[in-house]
Amino acid sequence: MDRGNQPASVLNHTIQPGERMTFGSYPQSADGEVRPIEWRVLQNAGSELFLLSEEILDCKRYHGKSADISWRDAVDTTWRDCDLRQWLNEEFYNTAFRSEEQELIQTSLCADNGEESPDTEDKVFLLSVTEIKELTPVLGKAWLTAVGTDYAKLKKPDGCSLYVYDKNENDNYVLRNGKEEGCSWWWLRTQGNKPSRAQFIGPGRSIRSYANVSLARDGVRPAIRLSLGRGTLGT
């Protein structure tokens, strides 16, 4: 359900986990057309909404910016120090949200980032393994399967190109605009099974721990928390 353009006071009482709404905007078509971002409500705490983008909005490395970087060039890093966190809180934040929308986005404490990975405070972030495990009993698992926008699927100047599933497992496809499309993998912020790896949602809606941080195939589903105390949500 799309609840965009409704006052925060209305959303506070009505919108439920699993429902969808629009907020902010970002390029989404193959020609870069900017459209409203659709978000899935993960939690409604009364005073705030916890949101995750419904689709994968872009493809980025967890760490590394050069088109010359390969998966073999992975370096040890933490969520605090990775390039993806910087991109989310600077370029994406300022591209996707107008100043009046930014006023509604709360600063979130991001813990559970992995062994020896410090807590951070972020406006925009990725989900953690802990959050996935806490939310799944309430929301089910279908929300873990995601497809990228046409813009996210474009090969970017930095060499990133979103992987799209094209094999035989039905769980890795979703129905989108009446067409069956292969899903893509998306990053979590939690460190993987080595300091040079990060966890991600992979095939069969599973949590995987072995993605080198320099991989250029995985997608980004930003998460934010919105204050319901003032203002109007939507575009």
Secondary structure, 3 states (H helix, E strand, C coil): CECCCCEHHHHHHHCCCCCEEEEEEEECCCCCCEEEEEEEEEEECCCEEEEEECCECEECCCCCCCCCCCHHHCCCCCCCCCHHHHHHHHHHHHHHCCHHHHCCECCEEECCCCCCCCCEEECCECCCHHHHHHHHHHHCCHHHCECECHHHHCCCCCCCCCCCCCCCCHHHEEEECCEEEECECEEEEEECCCCCEEEEECHHHCEEEEEECCCCCCEECCEEEEECCCCECCC
